[in-house]
Amino acid sequence: MFKTIRPLYTGTLTWNSKIKRVDEKAAKNQIKTAQVAYFEVEGKKVQVMTHVTINFTKFEDMELFEKAYKEAVASLPKPQ
């Protein structure tokens, strides 16, 4: 979770979670992420990969989030 005044973003990271900057919208300080989400469907837990677009008001906040996201993913163990 990345916090400013309120929670900005919550997700479940796995070793294969991805993040990238949206270059065509550089003025919006926008990034896209992909991570795992879990849903209950008819009493069963279903795992899906979700894509989220996040806008930042400051470029520095986006860089900080991107760095923390990459460090968190890198620290996760890869499956055997």
Buried (B, 14 or more C-beta within 10 A) or exposed (E): EBEEEEEEBEBEBBEEBEBEBBEEEEEEBBBBBBBBEEEEEEEEEEEEEEEBEBEBEEEEBBBEBBEEBEEEBEEEEEEE
